[in-house]
Amino acid sequence: MALFTWGDELSVGNTFIDGDHKKLFAMINSFHDAMEQGRGSEVVGKVLRNLVIYTQEHFGREEAEMQRISYPRYSAHKAEHDKLIREVTELQNGFASGNTLLTVKISLFLRDWLLTHIKQTDKLLAAALN
C-alpha cells in the first residue's frame, strides 16, 4: 500500500520541482512497500541509499535555482535541506547497523517532512521562480 499519493494540492507549479517530488514519492513508496513486505534489510537498505542520493541531488538542483534568482529565503531553505540530510543519514546509519525497527520511523519521518516541506517551503520557492 502506497504511503504517498500525488495530488494537485502537492504541486508547486514548477515542472522540475514537481518532477523531482514525484520521483521522491515513488522512492519513498518503494521503501515503504519493501518494509511492509518484510523484504530483507538488503533491499530496504538499497532503496534507502538511493533515496538519500536522490534527495541530495534534488536539493542541489533547488539550491542552484535559489542562488540563480538570489532567493531571499535561501539560507533558511538550505538549512532545512541540510537538517534533513543529517537526520536521514543518522537513520540510514542506524538501519545499516542492524536496527530494523527504524524502518517505520524512517517512512513516517520522510512522509511528514516531505509533505510539510512541499506545502510550505517549496511553494514559496516555486512562486519566486515563477
DOVOPA-854785 format. One record per atom (N, C-alpha, C): residue number from 1; x, y negated, z negated. Coordinates in steps of 0.2 Angstrom, whole numbers, plus 5000, padded with zeros to 4 digits. Each point is the difference from the previous one (the first is absolute). Last residue first. Example, Ala and Ser with C-alpha at 12.3 -4.5 7.8 and 13.67 -1.06 7.14 Angstrom:
2
@nr: 2; u: 5064; v: 5011; w: 4965
@nr: 2; u: 5004; v: 4994; w: 4999
@nr: 2; u: 4996; v: 4995; w: 4997
@nr: 1; u: 5002; v: 5028; w: 5000
@nr: 1; u: 4996; v: 4994; w: 5000
@nr: 1; u: 5004; v: 4994; w: 5000
This chain:
130
@nr: 130; u: 5043; v: 4843; w: 5052
@nr: 130; u: 4995; v: 4999; w: 5005
@nr: 130; u: 4999; v: 4993; w: 5001
@nr: 129; u: 5015; v: 5008; w: 4983
@nr: 129; u: 5002; v: 5002; w: 5007
@nr: 129; u: 4995; v: 4998; w: 5006
@nr: 128; u: 4994; v: 4996; w: 4977
@nr: 128; u: 5005; v: 4995; w: 5002
@nr: 128; u: 5003; v: 5002; w: 5007
@nr: 127; u: 4984; v: 5014; w: 4991
@nr: 127; u: 4997; v: 4994; w: 5002
@nr: 127; u: 5005; v: 4995; w: 5002
@nr: 126; u: 5007; v: 5021; w: 4992
@nr: 126; u: 4997; v: 5000; w: 5007
@nr: 126; u: 4997; v: 4994; w: 5002
@nr: 125; u: 5008; v: 5001; w: 4978
@nr: 125; u: 5006; v: 5000; w: 5005
@nr: 125; u: 4997; v: 5000; w: 5007
@nr: 124; u: 4985; v: 5003; w: 4982
@nr: 124; u: 5003; v: 4993; w: 5000
@nr: 124; u: 5005; v: 4999; w: 5005
@nr: 123; u: 4991; v: 5022; w: 4997
@nr: 123; u: 4995; v: 4995; w: 5003
@nr: 123; u: 5002; v: 4993; w: 5000
@nr: 122; u: 5013; v: 5016; w: 4988
@nr: 122; u: 5001; v: 5000; w: 5007
@nr: 122; u: 4995; v: 4996; w: 5004
@nr: 121; u: 4999; v: 5001; w: 4976
@nr: 121; u: 5006; v: 4997; w: 5002
@nr: 121; u: 5001; v: 5000; w: 5008
@nr: 120; u: 4979; v: 5010; w: 4990
@nr: 120; u: 5002; v: 4993; w: 4997
@nr: 120; u: 5006; v: 4997; w: 5004
@nr: 119; u: 4990; v: 5022; w: 5006
@nr: 119; u: 4995; v: 4995; w: 4999
@nr: 119; u: 5002; v: 4993; w: 4997
@nr: 118; u: 5016; v: 5017; w: 5003
@nr: 118; u: 4997; v: 4999; w: 5007
@nr: 118; u: 4995; v: 4994; w: 4999
@nr: 117; u: 5010; v: 5009; w: 4980
@nr: 117; u: 5005; v: 4996; w: 5004
@nr: 117; u: 4997; v: 4998; w: 5007
@nr: 116; u: 4987; v: 5015; w: 4986
@nr: 116; u: 5001; v: 4993; w: 4997
@nr: 116; u: 5005; v: 4995; w: 5004
@nr: 115; u: 4998; v: 5023; w: 5007
@nr: 115; u: 4993; v: 4997; w: 5001
@nr: 115; u: 5001; v: 4992; w: 4997
@nr: 114; u: 5019; v: 5014; w: 4997
@nr: 114; u: 4999; v: 4998; w: 5007
@nr: 114; u: 4993; v: 4997; w: 5001
@nr: 113; u: 5005; v: 5008; w: 4978
@nr: 113; u: 5004; v: 4995; w: 5002
@nr: 113; u: 4999; v: 4998; w: 5007
@nr: 112; u: 4988; v: 5018; w: 4992
@nr: 112; u: 4998; v: 4994; w: 4997
@nr: 112; u: 5004; v: 4994; w: 5002
@nr: 111; u: 5006; v: 5022; w: 5009
@nr: 111; u: 4993; v: 4997; w: 5002
@nr: 111; u: 4998; v: 4994; w: 4997
@nr: 110; u: 5020; v: 5010; w: 4992
@nr: 110; u: 5001; v: 4998; w: 5007
@nr: 110; u: 4993; v: 4997; w: 5003
@nr: 109; u: 5000; v: 5010; w: 4979
@nr: 109; u: 5004; v: 4994; w: 4999
@nr: 109; u: 5000; v: 4997; w: 5007
@nr: 108; u: 4990; v: 5021; w: 4998
@nr: 108; u: 4996; v: 4995; w: 4998
@nr: 108; u: 5004; v: 4993; w: 5000
@nr: 107; u: 5012; v: 5019; w: 5006
@nr: 107; u: 4995; v: 4999; w: 5005
@nr: 107; u: 4995; v: 4994; w: 4998
@nr: 106; u: 5017; v: 5007; w: 4985
@nr: 106; u: 5003; v: 4997; w: 5006
@nr: 106; u: 4995; v: 4998; w: 5005
@nr: 105; u: 4994; v: 5013; w: 4981
@nr: 105; u: 5002; v: 4993; w: 4998
@nr: 105; u: 5002; v: 4996; w: 5006
@nr: 104; u: 4996; v: 5023; w: 5002
@nr: 104; u: 4994; v: 4996; w: 5000
@nr: 104; u: 5001; v: 4993; w: 4998
@nr: 103; u: 5019; v: 5014; w: 5001
@nr: 103; u: 4997; v: 5000; w: 5006
@nr: 103; u: 4994; v: 4996; w: 5000
@nr: 102; u: 5015; v: 5006; w: 4982
@nr: 102; u: 5000; v: 4993; w: 5002
@nr: 102; u: 4996; v: 5000; w: 5006
@nr: 101; u: 5006; v: 5020; w: 4989
@nr: 101; u: 4994; v: 4997; w: 4997
@nr: 101; u: 4999; v: 4993; w: 5003
@nr: 100; u: 5019; v: 5014; w: 5004
@nr: 100; u: 4994; v: 5000; w: 5005
@nr: 100; u: 4994; v: 4998; w: 4998
@nr: 99; u: 5027; v: 4999; w: 4995
@nr: 99; u: 4994; v: 4998; w: 4996
@nr: 99; u: 4994; v: 4999; w: 5005
@nr: 98; u: 5023; v: 5005; w: 5005
@nr: 98; u: 4996; v: 5006; w: 4998
@nr: 98; u: 4994; v: 4998; w: 4996
@nr: 97; u: 5018; v: 4986; w: 5011
@nr: 97; u: 5002; v: 5004; w: 4994
@nr: 97; u: 4996; v: 5005; w: 4998
@nr: 96; u: 4993; v: 4986; w: 5018
@nr: 96; u: 5006; v: 5004; w: 5002
@nr: 96; u: 5003; v: 5004; w: 4994
@nr: 95; u: 4983; v: 4985; w: 4995
@nr: 95; u: 4997; v: 5005; w: 5004
@nr: 95; u: 5006; v: 5005; w: 5002
@nr: 94; u: 5006; v: 4980; w: 4990
@nr: 94; u: 4997; v: 5004; w: 4995
@nr: 94; u: 4997; v: 5007; w: 5003
@nr: 93; u: 5009; v: 4983; w: 5014
@nr: 93; u: 5005; v: 5003; w: 4997
@nr: 93; u: 4997; v: 5005; w: 4994
@nr: 92; u: 4985; v: 4987; w: 5012
@nr: 92; u: 5003; v: 5005; w: 5005
@nr: 92; u: 5006; v: 5003; w: 4996
@nr: 91; u: 4990; v: 4982; w: 4989
@nr: 91; u: 4995; v: 5006; w: 5000
@nr: 91; u: 5003; v: 5006; w: 5005
@nr: 90; u: 5012; v: 4980; w: 4998
@nr: 90; u: 5000; v: 5003; w: 4994
@nr: 90; u: 4996; v: 5006; w: 5000
@nr: 89; u: 4999; v: 4987; w: 5019
@nr: 89; u: 5007; v: 5003; w: 5000
@nr: 89; u: 5000; v: 5004; w: 4993
@nr: 88; u: 4982; v: 4986; w: 5003
@nr: 88; u: 4999; v: 5006; w: 5004
@nr: 88; u: 5007; v: 5004; w: 5000
@nr: 87; u: 5000; v: 4979; w: 4989
@nr: 87; u: 4996; v: 5005; w: 4996
@nr: 87; u: 4999; v: 5006; w: 5004
@nr: 86; u: 5013; v: 4983; w: 5010
@nr: 86; u: 5003; v: 5002; w: 4994
@nr: 86; u: 4996; v: 5006; w: 4997
@nr: 85; u: 4991; v: 4989; w: 5018
@nr: 85; u: 5005; v: 5004; w: 5002
@nr: 85; u: 5004; v: 5003; w: 4994
@nr: 84; u: 4983; v: 4984; w: 4997
@nr: 84; u: 4997; v: 5006; w: 5002
@nr: 84; u: 5006; v: 5005; w: 5002
@nr: 83; u: 5006; v: 4978; w: 4994
@nr: 83; u: 4998; v: 5004; w: 4994
@nr: 83; u: 4997; v: 5007; w: 5002
@nr: 82; u: 5007; v: 4985; w: 5017
@nr: 82; u: 5005; v: 5003; w: 4997
@nr: 82; u: 4998; v: 5004; w: 4993
@nr: 81; u: 4984; v: 4988; w: 5013
@nr: 81; u: 5003; v: 5006; w: 5004
@nr: 81; u: 5005; v: 5003; w: 4996
@nr: 80; u: 4991; v: 4981; w: 4991
@nr: 80; u: 4995; v: 5005; w: 4999
@nr: 80; u: 5003; v: 5006; w: 5004
@nr: 79; u: 5012; v: 4981; w: 5002
@nr: 79; u: 5001; v: 5002; w: 4993
@nr: 79; u: 4995; v: 5006; w: 4999
@nr: 78; u: 4999; v: 4988; w: 5020
@nr: 78; u: 5005; v: 5004; w: 5000
@nr: 78; u: 5001; v: 5003; w: 4993
@nr: 77; u: 4984; v: 4984; w: 5001
@nr: 77; u: 4998; v: 5006; w: 5004
@nr: 77; u: 5005; v: 5005; w: 5000
@nr: 76; u: 5005; v: 4979; w: 4990
@nr: 76; u: 4995; v: 5004; w: 4996
@nr: 76; u: 4998; v: 5007; w: 5004
@nr: 75; u: 5014; v: 4984; w: 5011
@nr: 75; u: 5003; v: 5003; w: 4994
@nr: 75; u: 4996; v: 5005; w: 4996
@nr: 74; u: 4991; v: 4988; w: 5020
@nr: 74; u: 5005; v: 5005; w: 5001
@nr: 74; u: 5002; v: 5003; w: 4994
@nr: 73; u: 4983; v: 4982; w: 5005
@nr: 73; u: 5000; v: 5005; w: 4995
@nr: 73; u: 5005; v: 5006; w: 5001
@nr: 72; u: 4998; v: 4982; w: 5016
@nr: 72; u: 5001; v: 4997; w: 4993
@nr: 72; u: 5000; v: 5005; w: 4994
@nr: 71; u: 5008; v: 5003; w: 5026
@nr: 71; u: 4994; v: 5001; w: 4996
@nr: 71; u: 5001; v: 4998; w: 4993
@nr: 70; u: 5012; v: 4998; w: 5024
@nr: 70; u: 5001; v: 4997; w: 4993
@nr: 70; u: 4994; v: 5000; w: 4996
@nr: 69; u: 5003; v: 5012; w: 5021
@nr: 69; u: 4995; v: 4994; w: 4999
@nr: 69; u: 5001; v: 4996; w: 4994
@nr: 68; u: 5015; v: 5019; w: 5005
@nr: 68; u: 4999; v: 4997; w: 5006
@nr: 68; u: 4995; v: 4994; w: 5000
@nr: 67; u: 5003; v: 5014; w: 4981
@nr: 67; u: 5006; v: 4996; w: 5001
@nr: 67; u: 4999; v: 4996; w: 5006
@nr: 66; u: 4984; v: 5016; w: 4996
@nr: 66; u: 4999; v: 4995; w: 4995
@nr: 66; u: 5006; v: 4995; w: 5001
@nr: 65; u: 5001; v: 5019; w: 5013
@nr: 65; u: 4994; v: 4995; w: 5002
@nr: 65; u: 5000; v: 4995; w: 4996
@nr: 64; u: 5014; v: 5017; w: 4993
@nr: 64; u: 5003; v: 4996; w: 5006
@nr: 64; u: 4995; v: 4995; w: 5003
@nr: 63; u: 4993; v: 5014; w: 4983
@nr: 63; u: 5004; v: 4995; w: 4997
@nr: 63; u: 5004; v: 4996; w: 5006
@nr: 62; u: 4986; v: 5019; w: 5005
@nr: 62; u: 4996; v: 4994; w: 4997
@nr: 62; u: 5004; v: 4995; w: 4998
@nr: 61; u: 5011; v: 5019; w: 5008
@nr: 61; u: 4996; v: 4997; w: 5005
@nr: 61; u: 4996; v: 4994; w: 4998
@nr: 60; u: 5010; v: 5014; w: 4984
@nr: 60; u: 5005; v: 4996; w: 5004
@nr: 60; u: 4997; v: 4996; w: 5005
@nr: 59; u: 4987; v: 5015; w: 4988
@nr: 59; u: 5001; v: 4994; w: 4996
@nr: 59; u: 5006; v: 4996; w: 5004
@nr: 58; u: 4994; v: 5020; w: 5009
@nr: 58; u: 4995; v: 4996; w: 5001
@nr: 58; u: 5001; v: 4993; w: 4996
@nr: 57; u: 5016; v: 5017; w: 4998
@nr: 57; u: 5000; v: 4998; w: 5007
@nr: 57; u: 4994; v: 4995; w: 5001
@nr: 56; u: 5001; v: 5011; w: 4980
@nr: 56; u: 5006; v: 4996; w: 5000
@nr: 56; u: 5000; v: 4996; w: 5007
@nr: 55; u: 4984; v: 5017; w: 4997
@nr: 55; u: 4999; v: 4995; w: 4996
@nr: 55; u: 5005; v: 4994; w: 5000
@nr: 54; u: 5004; v: 5021; w: 5010
@nr: 54; u: 4996; v: 4996; w: 5004
@nr: 54; u: 4998; v: 4994; w: 4996
@nr: 53; u: 5013; v: 5015; w: 4988
@nr: 53; u: 5004; v: 4998; w: 5006
@nr: 53; u: 4995; v: 4995; w: 5004
@nr: 52; u: 4990; v: 5012; w: 4983
@nr: 52; u: 5005; v: 4995; w: 4997
@nr: 52; u: 5003; v: 4996; w: 5006
@nr: 51; u: 4987; v: 5019; w: 5006
@nr: 51; u: 4996; v: 4994; w: 4998
@nr: 51; u: 5004; v: 4994; w: 4997
@nr: 50; u: 5010; v: 5021; w: 5005
@nr: 50; u: 4998; v: 4996; w: 5006
@nr: 50; u: 4996; v: 4994; w: 4999
@nr: 49; u: 5006; v: 5014; w: 4981
@nr: 49; u: 5006; v: 4997; w: 5003
@nr: 49; u: 4998; v: 4996; w: 5006
@nr: 48; u: 4983; v: 5013; w: 4991
@nr: 48; u: 5001; v: 4994; w: 4996
@nr: 48; u: 5007; v: 4997; w: 5002
@nr: 47; u: 4994; v: 5020; w: 5011
@nr: 47; u: 4995; v: 4995; w: 5002
@nr: 47; u: 5001; v: 4993; w: 4996
@nr: 46; u: 5014; v: 5019; w: 4995
@nr: 46; u: 5001; v: 4997; w: 5006
@nr: 46; u: 4995; v: 4995; w: 5002
@nr: 45; u: 4997; v: 5011; w: 4980
@nr: 45; u: 5006; v: 4996; w: 5000
@nr: 45; u: 5001; v: 4997; w: 5006
@nr: 44; u: 4983; v: 5016; w: 4999
@nr: 44; u: 4998; v: 4993; w: 4997
@nr: 44; u: 5006; v: 4996; w: 5000
@nr: 43; u: 5004; v: 5021; w: 5008
@nr: 43; u: 4996; v: 4996; w: 5004
@nr: 43; u: 4998; v: 4994; w: 4998
@nr: 42; u: 5012; v: 5014; w: 4986
@nr: 42; u: 5004; v: 4998; w: 5006
@nr: 42; u: 4996; v: 4996; w: 5005
@nr: 41; u: 4991; v: 5010; w: 4980
@nr: 41; u: 5003; v: 4993; w: 4999
@nr: 41; u: 5004; v: 4998; w: 5006
@nr: 40; u: 4980; v: 5017; w: 5005
@nr: 40; u: 5006; v: 5000; w: 4996
@nr: 40; u: 5003; v: 4993; w: 4999
@nr: 39; u: 4973; v: 5003; w: 5003
@nr: 39; u: 5006; v: 5002; w: 5004
@nr: 39; u: 5007; v: 4999; w: 4996
@nr: 38; u: 4975; v: 4997; w: 4994
@nr: 38; u: 5005; v: 5004; w: 4997
@nr: 38; u: 5006; v: 5002; w: 5004
@nr: 37; u: 4980; v: 4986; w: 5005
@nr: 37; u: 5001; v: 5007; w: 5003
@nr: 37; u: 5005; v: 5004; w: 4996
@nr: 36; u: 4997; v: 4976; w: 4995
@nr: 36; u: 4994; v: 5004; w: 4999
@nr: 36; u: 5000; v: 5007; w: 5002
@nr: 35; u: 5018; v: 4987; w: 5006
@nr: 35; u: 5000; v: 5000; w: 4992
@nr: 35; u: 4994; v: 5004; w: 4998
@nr: 34; u: 5003; v: 4994; w: 5023
@nr: 34; u: 5005; v: 5005; w: 4998
@nr: 34; u: 4999; v: 5002; w: 4993
@nr: 33; u: 4987; v: 4982; w: 5007
@nr: 33; u: 4997; v: 5007; w: 5003
@nr: 33; u: 5005; v: 5005; w: 4998
@nr: 32; u: 5007; v: 4978; w: 4995
@nr: 32; u: 4994; v: 5002; w: 4996
@nr: 32; u: 4998; v: 5007; w: 5002
@nr: 31; u: 5016; v: 4990; w: 5014
@nr: 31; u: 5003; v: 5002; w: 4993
@nr: 31; u: 4994; v: 5002; w: 4996
@nr: 30; u: 4993; v: 4992; w: 5020
@nr: 30; u: 5004; v: 5007; w: 5001
@nr: 30; u: 5003; v: 5002; w: 4993
@nr: 29; u: 4989; v: 4979; w: 5001
@nr: 29; u: 4995; v: 5005; w: 5000
@nr: 29; u: 5004; v: 5007; w: 5001
@nr: 28; u: 5013; v: 4981; w: 5001
@nr: 28; u: 4998; v: 5001; w: 4993
@nr: 28; u: 4995; v: 5006; w: 5000
@nr: 27; u: 5007; v: 4993; w: 5021
@nr: 27; u: 5006; v: 5003; w: 4996
@nr: 27; u: 4998; v: 5002; w: 4993
@nr: 26; u: 4985; v: 4988; w: 5013
@nr: 26; u: 5000; v: 5007; w: 5003
@nr: 26; u: 5006; v: 5003; w: 4996
@nr: 25; u: 4998; v: 4977; w: 4996
@nr: 25; u: 4994; v: 5004; w: 4997
@nr: 25; u: 5000; v: 5007; w: 5002
@nr: 24; u: 5016; v: 4986; w: 5009
@nr: 24; u: 5002; v: 5001; w: 4993
@nr: 24; u: 4994; v: 5004; w: 4997
@nr: 23; u: 4997; v: 4993; w: 5022
@nr: 23; u: 5005; v: 5006; w: 4999
@nr: 23; u: 5002; v: 5001; w: 4993
@nr: 22; u: 4986; v: 4982; w: 5004
@nr: 22; u: 4996; v: 5006; w: 5002
@nr: 22; u: 5005; v: 5006; w: 5000
@nr: 21; u: 5009; v: 4979; w: 4996
@nr: 21; u: 4996; v: 5002; w: 4994
@nr: 21; u: 4996; v: 5006; w: 5002
@nr: 20; u: 5013; v: 4990; w: 5017
@nr: 20; u: 5004; v: 5003; w: 4995
@nr: 20; u: 4996; v: 5003; w: 4994
@nr: 19; u: 4988; v: 4988; w: 5017
@nr: 19; u: 5003; v: 5007; w: 5002
@nr: 19; u: 5004; v: 5003; w: 4995
@nr: 18; u: 4992; v: 4978; w: 4995
@nr: 18; u: 4995; v: 5005; w: 5000
@nr: 18; u: 5002; v: 5007; w: 5002
@nr: 17; u: 5015; v: 4982; w: 5003
@nr: 17; u: 4999; v: 5002; w: 4993
@nr: 17; u: 4995; v: 5005; w: 4999
@nr: 16; u: 5004; v: 4992; w: 5022
@nr: 16; u: 5006; v: 5004; w: 4997
@nr: 16; u: 4999; v: 5002; w: 4993
@nr: 15; u: 4983; v: 4986; w: 5010
@nr: 15; u: 5000; v: 5007; w: 5003
@nr: 15; u: 5006; v: 5004; w: 4997
@nr: 14; u: 4985; v: 4982; w: 4988
@nr: 14; u: 5006; v: 5000; w: 5003
@nr: 14; u: 5002; v: 5007; w: 5003
@nr: 13; u: 4981; v: 4994; w: 4985
@nr: 13; u: 4999; v: 4996; w: 5007
@nr: 13; u: 5006; v: 4999; w: 5003
@nr: 12; u: 4995; v: 5013; w: 4980
@nr: 12; u: 5002; v: 4993; w: 4999
@nr: 12; u: 5000; v: 4996; w: 5006
@nr: 11; u: 4986; v: 5023; w: 4991
@nr: 11; u: 5003; v: 4997; w: 5005
@nr: 11; u: 5002; v: 4993; w: 4998
@nr: 10; u: 4986; v: 5015; w: 4987
@nr: 10; u: 5008; v: 5000; w: 4999
@nr: 10; u: 5004; v: 4997; w: 5005
@nr: 9; u: 4976; v: 5002; w: 5001
@nr: 9; u: 5001; v: 4996; w: 4994
@nr: 9; u: 5008; v: 5000; w: 4998
@nr: 8; u: 4990; v: 5014; w: 5018
@nr: 8; u: 5002; v: 4993; w: 5002
@nr: 8; u: 5001; v: 4995; w: 4994
@nr: 7; u: 5007; v: 5026; w: 4997
@nr: 7; u: 4994; v: 4997; w: 5002
@nr: 7; u: 5001; v: 4992; w: 5002
@nr: 6; u: 5011; v: 5027; w: 4994
@nr: 6; u: 5001; v: 4993; w: 5002
@nr: 6; u: 4993; v: 4997; w: 5002
@nr: 5; u: 5007; v: 5019; w: 4981
@nr: 5; u: 4996; v: 4999; w: 5006
@nr: 5; u: 5001; v: 4993; w: 5002
@nr: 4; u: 5013; v: 5018; w: 4981
@nr: 4; u: 4998; v: 4993; w: 5004
@nr: 4; u: 4996; v: 5001; w: 5006
@nr: 3; u: 5006; v: 5019; w: 4987
@nr: 3; u: 5000; v: 4995; w: 4995
@nr: 3; u: 4998; v: 4993; w: 5002
@nr: 2; u: 4993; v: 5025; w: 5011
@nr: 2; u: 5004; v: 4994; w: 5000
@nr: 2; u: 5000; v: 4996; w: 4994
@nr: 1; u: 4997; v: 5027; w: 5001
@nr: 1; u: 4996; v: 4994; w: 5000
@nr: 1; u: 5004; v: 4994; w: 5000
